[in-house]
Amino acid sequence: MEQPATIRDAFSHDLQMPDHWASGVIVCSPHSGRDYPDWFLTETCLDVQALRSSEDAFMDELIQPALEAGAVTLTARLPRSIVDLNRGASELDPEAVDCGRSRPTTPRAIAGLGVIPRVVSGARPIRHAPIPLAEAQRRIETYWRPYHEALRELIDEARARFGWAIVIDMHSMPHDAVAHMLPPHPEVVIGDRHGISCAAVLRERVCGVFRHHGFRLRLNAPFSGAYVASAYGRPTQGVHVLQVEIDRALYLDHREMVPSEGYARLQVQLGQVLQELAGLRPDHIRAKVAAE
């Protein structure tokens, strides 16, 4: 295995590259941050256990096999409850930020899940009152912007070196998100914004790898991809983005926010998937399809 080296860290994220970048694959985890600064704990009306309910807990650890196999990893340090790195900088909720009711916003922000979130899991309010707009802008500049600058630079570098970039945006979802579906419930939801953010042949290759390693899949429902997929996915320009949601019931005790008995099994199973995906090459896929 390649020995990884951290090449950059920031207040909001860690960026790691292997000694040999195999194929322009970037594996991200924007919601796994769990560094809660004292100033935020003073501001919030929730305890850390409640705040952690909105994390993609331990996803930063679960994606490490991708790094070892030659992919770049970009992982959050700062929790989603402070700044959501998978939202646009303009997705402001007037009930979370004192920004004025006339400001255009999005359904996600109105639901309390904007770039400065108002609620965590279970619609529990994070704070009693909105924060000032200037403070929201400070958080966006300090934490959100460096993460996206790093991601953009990685995409540009991948395109320059390989001719493409493949972003795999890793998340975890509460089991309730799929529990209402007819069994057997999907264990993984892969989103490509209904064909917009990733070439179909590449998406099918990724889906095939997950299925080969025993995962039950569903496409684009209930999650088709959020800001990272919409902002960066441009397959006609060689930038492919897939959002991957893993059912937390496979590996997490959501009440205690600790690994469950299933963690070790998922670690191996998902690790095998990511090791294979780290070497994805769209040109090889196209050549195989053409030959067939």
Contacts in CASP RR format, 6 or more apart in sequence:
PFRMAT RR
TARGET T0000
AUTHOR 0000-0000-0000
METHOD contacts of the structure
MODEL  1
MEQPATIRDAFSHDLQMPDHWASGVIVCSPHSGRDYPDWFLTETCLDVQA
LRSSEDAFMDELIQPALEAGAVTLTARLPRSIVDLNRGASELDPEAVDCG
RSRPTTPRAIAGLGVIPRVVSGARPIRHAPIPLAEAQRRIETYWRPYHEA
LRELIDEARARFGWAIVIDMHSMPHDAVAHMLPPHPEVVIGDRHGISCAA
VLRERVCGVFRHHGFRLRLNAPFSGAYVASAYGRPTQGVHVLQVEIDRAL
YLDHREMVPSEGYARLQVQLGQVLQELAGLRPDHIRAKVAAE
1 68 0 8 1.000
1 69 0 8 1.000
2 18 0 8 1.000
2 19 0 8 1.000
2 20 0 8 1.000
2 67 0 8 1.000
2 68 0 8 1.000
2 69 0 8 1.000
2 70 0 8 1.000
3 18 0 8 1.000
3 19 0 8 1.000
4 16 0 8 1.000
4 17 0 8 1.000
4 18 0 8 1.000
4 19 0 8 1.000
4 67 0 8 1.000
4 68 0 8 1.000
5 16 0 8 1.000
5 17 0 8 1.000
5 18 0 8 1.000
5 19 0 8 1.000
6 14 0 8 1.000
6 15 0 8 1.000
6 16 0 8 1.000
7 15 0 8 1.000
7 16 0 8 1.000
7 17 0 8 1.000
8 14 0 8 1.000
8 15 0 8 1.000
8 150 0 8 1.000
9 15 0 8 1.000
9 77 0 8 1.000
10 77 0 8 1.000
10 146 0 8 1.000
10 147 0 8 1.000
10 150 0 8 1.000
11 77 0 8 1.000
11 78 0 8 1.000
11 142 0 8 1.000
11 143 0 8 1.000
11 146 0 8 1.000
12 76 0 8 1.000
12 77 0 8 1.000
12 78 0 8 1.000
12 83 0 8 1.000
12 85 0 8 1.000
12 142 0 8 1.000
12 143 0 8 1.000
12 144 0 8 1.000
12 146 0 8 1.000
12 147 0 8 1.000
13 74 0 8 1.000
13 75 0 8 1.000
13 76 0 8 1.000
13 77 0 8 1.000
13 78 0 8 1.000
13 85 0 8 1.000
13 146 0 8 1.000
13 147 0 8 1.000
13 150 0 8 1.000
14 60 0 8 1.000
14 73 0 8 1.000
14 74 0 8 1.000
14 75 0 8 1.000
14 77 0 8 1.000
15 72 0 8 1.000
15 73 0 8 1.000
15 74 0 8 1.000
15 150 0 8 1.000
15 154 0 8 1.000
16 67 0 8 1.000
16 72 0 8 1.000
16 73 0 8 1.000
16 74 0 8 1.000
16 75 0 8 1.000
17 67 0 8 1.000
17 72 0 8 1.000
18 67 0 8 1.000
18 68 0 8 1.000
18 69 0 8 1.000
18 70 0 8 1.000
18 71 0 8 1.000
18 72 0 8 1.000
20 70 0 8 1.000
21 70 0 8 1.000
21 71 0 8 1.000
21 72 0 8 1.000
21 158 0 8 1.000
21 161 0 8 1.000
22 69 0 8 1.000
22 70 0 8 1.000
22 71 0 8 1.000
22 278 0 8 1.000
22 279 0 8 1.000
23 70 0 8 1.000
23 71 0 8 1.000
23 162 0 8 1.000
23 166 0 8 1.000
23 278 0 8 1.000
23 279 0 8 1.000
23 280 0 8 1.000
23 281 0 8 1.000
24 71 0 8 1.000
24 72 0 8 1.000
24 158 0 8 1.000
24 161 0 8 1.000
24 162 0 8 1.000
24 164 0 8 1.000
24 165 0 8 1.000
24 166 0 8 1.000
25 66 0 8 1.000
25 70 0 8 1.000
25 71 0 8 1.000
25 72 0 8 1.000
25 166 0 8 1.000
25 168 0 8 1.000
25 277 0 8 1.000
25 278 0 8 1.000
25 279 0 8 1.000
25 280 0 8 1.000
26 71 0 8 1.000
26 72 0 8 1.000
26 73 0 8 1.000
26 74 0 8 1.000
26 151 0 8 1.000
26 154 0 8 1.000
26 155 0 8 1.000
26 158 0 8 1.000
26 165 0 8 1.000
26 166 0 8 1.000
26 167 0 8 1.000
26 168 0 8 1.000
27 63 0 8 1.000
27 66 0 8 1.000
27 67 0 8 1.000
27 71 0 8 1.000
27 72 0 8 1.000
27 73 0 8 1.000
27 74 0 8 1.000
27 168 0 8 1.000
27 170 0 8 1.000
27 274 0 8 1.000
27 277 0 8 1.000
27 278 0 8 1.000
28 73 0 8 1.000
28 74 0 8 1.000
28 75 0 8 1.000
28 151 0 8 1.000
28 167 0 8 1.000
28 168 0 8 1.000
28 169 0 8 1.000
28 170 0 8 1.000
28 228 0 8 1.000
29 56 0 8 1.000
29 59 0 8 1.000
29 60 0 8 1.000
29 63 0 8 1.000
29 73 0 8 1.000
29 74 0 8 1.000
29 75 0 8 1.000
29 76 0 8 1.000
29 170 0 8 1.000
29 171 0 8 1.000
30 74 0 8 1.000
30 76 0 8 1.000
30 80 0 8 1.000
30 84 0 8 1.000
30 85 0 8 1.000
30 86 0 8 1.000
30 147 0 8 1.000
30 169 0 8 1.000
30 171 0 8 1.000
30 228 0 8 1.000
31 54 0 8 1.000
31 55 0 8 1.000
31 56 0 8 1.000
31 59 0 8 1.000
31 76 0 8 1.000
31 80 0 8 1.000
31 84 0 8 1.000
31 85 0 8 1.000
31 86 0 8 1.000
31 171 0 8 1.000
31 172 0 8 1.000
32 55 0 8 1.000
32 56 0 8 1.000
32 57 0 8 1.000
32 58 0 8 1.000
32 59 0 8 1.000
32 60 0 8 1.000
32 75 0 8 1.000
32 76 0 8 1.000
33 55 0 8 1.000
33 60 0 8 1.000
33 75 0 8 1.000
33 76 0 8 1.000
33 77 0 8 1.000
33 78 0 8 1.000
33 79 0 8 1.000
33 80 0 8 1.000
34 52 0 8 1.000
34 55 0 8 1.000
34 57 0 8 1.000
34 79 0 8 1.000
35 77 0 8 1.000
35 78 0 8 1.000
35 79 0 8 1.000
36 48 0 8 1.000
36 51 0 8 1.000
36 79 0 8 1.000
36 82 0 8 1.000
37 82 0 8 1.000
40 81 0 8 1.000
40 82 0 8 1.000
41 48 0 8 1.000
43 127 0 8 1.000
43 131 0 8 1.000
44 51 0 8 1.000
44 81 0 8 1.000
44 126 0 8 1.000
44 127 0 8 1.000
45 125 0 8 1.000
45 126 0 8 1.000
45 127 0 8 1.000
45 128 0 8 1.000
46 120 0 8 1.000
46 124 0 8 1.000
46 125 0 8 1.000
46 126 0 8 1.000
49 257 0 8 1.000
50 120 0 8 1.000
50 124 0 8 1.000
51 79 0 8 1.000
51 81 0 8 1.000
51 120 0 8 1.000
51 126 0 8 1.000
52 79 0 8 1.000
52 257 0 8 1.000
53 120 0 8 1.000
53 121 0 8 1.000
53 122 0 8 1.000
53 124 0 8 1.000
53 254 0 8 1.000
53 257 0 8 1.000
54 79 0 8 1.000
54 80 0 8 1.000
54 81 0 8 1.000
54 117 0 8 1.000
54 120 0 8 1.000
54 121 0 8 1.000
55 79 0 8 1.000
55 80 0 8 1.000
55 257 0 8 1.000
56 80 0 8 1.000
56 170 0 8 1.000
56 171 0 8 1.000
56 172 0 8 1.000
57 172 0 8 1.000
57 248 0 8 1.000
57 252 0 8 1.000
57 257 0 8 1.000
58 251 0 8 1.000
58 252 0 8 1.000
58 259 0 8 1.000
58 263 0 8 1.000
59 75 0 8 1.000
59 170 0 8 1.000
59 171 0 8 1.000
59 172 0 8 1.000
59 246 0 8 1.000
60 73 0 8 1.000
60 75 0 8 1.000
60 76 0 8 1.000
62 170 0 8 1.000
62 246 0 8 1.000
62 251 0 8 1.000
62 266 0 8 1.000
62 267 0 8 1.000
62 270 0 8 1.000
62 271 0 8 1.000
63 73 0 8 1.000
63 75 0 8 1.000
63 170 0 8 1.000
63 274 0 8 1.000
64 73 0 8 1.000
65 270 0 8 1.000
65 271 0 8 1.000
65 272 0 8 1.000
65 274 0 8 1.000
65 275 0 8 1.000
65 278 0 8 1.000
66 73 0 8 1.000
66 168 0 8 1.000
66 271 0 8 1.000
66 274 0 8 1.000
66 275 0 8 1.000
66 277 0 8 1.000
66 278 0 8 1.000
67 73 0 8 1.000
68 275 0 8 1.000
69 274 0 8 1.000
69 275 0 8 1.000
69 276 0 8 1.000
69 278 0 8 1.000
69 279 0 8 1.000
70 278 0 8 1.000
70 279 0 8 1.000
71 168 0 8 1.000
71 274 0 8 1.000
71 277 0 8 1.000
71 278 0 8 1.000
71 279 0 8 1.000
72 154 0 8 1.000
74 147 0 8 1.000
74 150 0 8 1.000
74 151 0 8 1.000
74 154 0 8 1.000
76 85 0 8 1.000
76 147 0 8 1.000
78 85 0 8 1.000
78 143 0 8 1.000
80 86 0 8 1.000
80 117 0 8 1.000
81 117 0 8 1.000
81 120 0 8 1.000
81 126 0 8 1.000
82 116 0 8 1.000
82 139 0 8 1.000
82 143 0 8 1.000
83 115 0 8 1.000
83 116 0 8 1.000
83 139 0 8 1.000
83 140 0 8 1.000
83 143 0 8 1.000
83 144 0 8 1.000
84 113 0 8 1.000
84 114 0 8 1.000
84 115 0 8 1.000
84 116 0 8 1.000
84 117 0 8 1.000
85 143 0 8 1.000
85 144 0 8 1.000
85 147 0 8 1.000
85 148 0 8 1.000
86 169 0 8 1.000
86 171 0 8 1.000
86 226 0 8 1.000
86 227 0 8 1.000
86 228 0 8 1.000
87 108 0 8 1.000
87 109 0 8 1.000
87 113 0 8 1.000
87 114 0 8 1.000
87 115 0 8 1.000
87 226 0 8 1.000
87 227 0 8 1.000
88 114 0 8 1.000
88 115 0 8 1.000
88 144 0 8 1.000
88 227 0 8 1.000
88 231 0 8 1.000
89 115 0 8 1.000
89 140 0 8 1.000
89 144 0 8 1.000
89 145 0 8 1.000
90 104 0 8 1.000
90 115 0 8 1.000
91 105 0 8 1.000
91 106 0 8 1.000
91 108 0 8 1.000
91 109 0 8 1.000
91 114 0 8 1.000
91 115 0 8 1.000
91 227 0 8 1.000
92 99 0 8 1.000
92 103 0 8 1.000
92 105 0 8 1.000
92 109 0 8 1.000
92 114 0 8 1.000
92 115 0 8 1.000
92 116 0 8 1.000
92 136 0 8 1.000
93 105 0 8 1.000
93 109 0 8 1.000
93 110 0 8 1.000
93 112 0 8 1.000
93 113 0 8 1.000
93 114 0 8 1.000
93 116 0 8 1.000
93 117 0 8 1.000
93 118 0 8 1.000
94 100 0 8 1.000
94 101 0 8 1.000
94 103 0 8 1.000
94 105 0 8 1.000
94 130 0 8 1.000
95 112 0 8 1.000
95 118 0 8 1.000
95 130 0 8 1.000
96 109 0 8 1.000
96 112 0 8 1.000
96 114 0 8 1.000
96 116 0 8 1.000
96 117 0 8 1.000
96 118 0 8 1.000
96 126 0 8 1.000
96 127 0 8 1.000
96 130 0 8 1.000
96 131 0 8 1.000
96 136 0 8 1.000
97 116 0 8 1.000
97 130 0 8 1.000
97 131 0 8 1.000
97 132 0 8 1.000
97 133 0 8 1.000
97 136 0 8 1.000
98 130 0 8 1.000
98 131 0 8 1.000
98 132 0 8 1.000
98 133 0 8 1.000
99 133 0 8 1.000
99 136 0 8 1.000
106 114 0 8 1.000
108 114 0 8 1.000
108 226 0 8 1.000
109 115 0 8 1.000
111 119 0 8 1.000
112 118 0 8 1.000
112 119 0 8 1.000
113 119 0 8 1.000
115 136 0 8 1.000
115 140 0 8 1.000
115 144 0 8 1.000
116 131 0 8 1.000
116 136 0 8 1.000
116 139 0 8 1.000
116 140 0 8 1.000
117 126 0 8 1.000
118 125 0 8 1.000
118 126 0 8 1.000
118 127 0 8 1.000
119 125 0 8 1.000
119 126 0 8 1.000
120 126 0 8 1.000
121 174 0 8 1.000
148 231 0 8 1.000
151 167 0 8 1.000
151 228 0 8 1.000
151 232 0 8 1.000
152 232 0 8 1.000
154 165 0 8 1.000
155 165 0 8 1.000
155 167 0 8 1.000
155 232 0 8 1.000
155 239 0 8 1.000
158 164 0 8 1.000
158 165 0 8 1.000
158 166 0 8 1.000
159 165 0 8 1.000
159 238 0 8 1.000
159 239 0 8 1.000
162 281 0 8 1.000
163 238 0 8 1.000
164 238 0 8 1.000
164 239 0 8 1.000
164 240 0 8 1.000
164 282 0 8 1.000
164 283 0 8 1.000
165 238 0 8 1.000
165 239 0 8 1.000
165 240 0 8 1.000
166 202 0 8 1.000
166 240 0 8 1.000
166 241 0 8 1.000
166 242 0 8 1.000
166 280 0 8 1.000
166 282 0 8 1.000
167 228 0 8 1.000
167 232 0 8 1.000
167 233 0 8 1.000
167 239 0 8 1.000
167 240 0 8 1.000
167 241 0 8 1.000
167 242 0 8 1.000
168 206 0 8 1.000
168 242 0 8 1.000
168 244 0 8 1.000
168 274 0 8 1.000
168 277 0 8 1.000
169 225 0 8 1.000
169 228 0 8 1.000
169 229 0 8 1.000
169 241 0 8 1.000
169 242 0 8 1.000
169 243 0 8 1.000
169 244 0 8 1.000
170 244 0 8 1.000
170 246 0 8 1.000
171 223 0 8 1.000
171 243 0 8 1.000
171 244 0 8 1.000
171 245 0 8 1.000
171 246 0 8 1.000
172 245 0 8 1.000
172 246 0 8 1.000
172 247 0 8 1.000
172 248 0 8 1.000
172 252 0 8 1.000
173 189 0 8 1.000
173 222 0 8 1.000
173 223 0 8 1.000
173 245 0 8 1.000
173 246 0 8 1.000
173 247 0 8 1.000
173 248 0 8 1.000
174 248 0 8 1.000
174 254 0 8 1.000
175 185 0 8 1.000
175 247 0 8 1.000
175 248 0 8 1.000
175 249 0 8 1.000
177 189 0 8 1.000
177 222 0 8 1.000
177 223 0 8 1.000
177 245 0 8 1.000
178 185 0 8 1.000
178 186 0 8 1.000
178 189 0 8 1.000
178 218 0 8 1.000
178 222 0 8 1.000
178 247 0 8 1.000
179 185 0 8 1.000
181 218 0 8 1.000
184 216 0 8 1.000
185 216 0 8 1.000
185 247 0 8 1.000
186 216 0 8 1.000
186 217 0 8 1.000
186 218 0 8 1.000
186 247 0 8 1.000
187 215 0 8 1.000
187 216 0 8 1.000
187 217 0 8 1.000
187 246 0 8 1.000
187 247 0 8 1.000
187 250 0 8 1.000
188 210 0 8 1.000
188 215 0 8 1.000
188 216 0 8 1.000
188 217 0 8 1.000
188 218 0 8 1.000
188 244 0 8 1.000
188 245 0 8 1.000
188 246 0 8 1.000
188 247 0 8 1.000
189 217 0 8 1.000
189 218 0 8 1.000
189 219 0 8 1.000
189 220 0 8 1.000
189 221 0 8 1.000
189 222 0 8 1.000
189 223 0 8 1.000
189 244 0 8 1.000
189 245 0 8 1.000
190 203 0 8 1.000
190 206 0 8 1.000
190 207 0 8 1.000
190 210 0 8 1.000
190 217 0 8 1.000
190 218 0 8 1.000
190 219 0 8 1.000
190 220 0 8 1.000
190 242 0 8 1.000
190 243 0 8 1.000
190 244 0 8 1.000
190 245 0 8 1.000
191 197 0 8 1.000
191 219 0 8 1.000
191 220 0 8 1.000
191 223 0 8 1.000
191 224 0 8 1.000
191 225 0 8 1.000
191 229 0 8 1.000
191 242 0 8 1.000
191 243 0 8 1.000
191 244 0 8 1.000
191 245 0 8 1.000
192 198 0 8 1.000
192 203 0 8 1.000
192 219 0 8 1.000
192 220 0 8 1.000
192 224 0 8 1.000
192 225 0 8 1.000
192 229 0 8 1.000
192 241 0 8 1.000
192 242 0 8 1.000
192 243 0 8 1.000
193 220 0 8 1.000
193 224 0 8 1.000
193 225 0 8 1.000
193 229 0 8 1.000
193 230 0 8 1.000
193 233 0 8 1.000
194 220 0 8 1.000
194 224 0 8 1.000
195 203 0 8 1.000
196 229 0 8 1.000
196 230 0 8 1.000
196 233 0 8 1.000
197 225 0 8 1.000
197 229 0 8 1.000
197 230 0 8 1.000
197 232 0 8 1.000
197 233 0 8 1.000
197 234 0 8 1.000
197 235 0 8 1.000
197 240 0 8 1.000
197 241 0 8 1.000
197 242 0 8 1.000
197 243 0 8 1.000
198 233 0 8 1.000
198 235 0 8 1.000
198 240 0 8 1.000
198 241 0 8 1.000
198 242 0 8 1.000
199 235 0 8 1.000
199 240 0 8 1.000
199 282 0 8 1.000
201 282 0 8 1.000
201 285 0 8 1.000
201 286 0 8 1.000
201 289 0 8 1.000
202 235 0 8 1.000
202 240 0 8 1.000
202 242 0 8 1.000
202 280 0 8 1.000
202 282 0 8 1.000
202 285 0 8 1.000
203 219 0 8 1.000
203 242 0 8 1.000
205 280 0 8 1.000
205 285 0 8 1.000
206 242 0 8 1.000
206 277 0 8 1.000
206 280 0 8 1.000
207 217 0 8 1.000
207 219 0 8 1.000
209 273 0 8 1.000
209 276 0 8 1.000
209 277 0 8 1.000
210 217 0 8 1.000
210 273 0 8 1.000
211 217 0 8 1.000
213 269 0 8 1.000
213 270 0 8 1.000
213 272 0 8 1.000
213 273 0 8 1.000
214 269 0 8 1.000
215 269 0 8 1.000
215 273 0 8 1.000
223 243 0 8 1.000
223 245 0 8 1.000
224 243 0 8 1.000
225 243 0 8 1.000
226 243 0 8 1.000
228 241 0 8 1.000
228 243 0 8 1.000
229 241 0 8 1.000
229 242 0 8 1.000
229 243 0 8 1.000
232 239 0 8 1.000
232 241 0 8 1.000
233 239 0 8 1.000
233 240 0 8 1.000
233 241 0 8 1.000
238 282 0 8 1.000
240 282 0 8 1.000
246 266 0 8 1.000
246 270 0 8 1.000
248 254 0 8 1.000
250 262 0 8 1.000
250 265 0 8 1.000
250 266 0 8 1.000
251 259 0 8 1.000
251 260 0 8 1.000
251 262 0 8 1.000
251 263 0 8 1.000
251 265 0 8 1.000
251 266 0 8 1.000
251 267 0 8 1.000
252 258 0 8 1.000
252 259 0 8 1.000
252 260 0 8 1.000
252 263 0 8 1.000
253 259 0 8 1.000
253 260 0 8 1.000
END
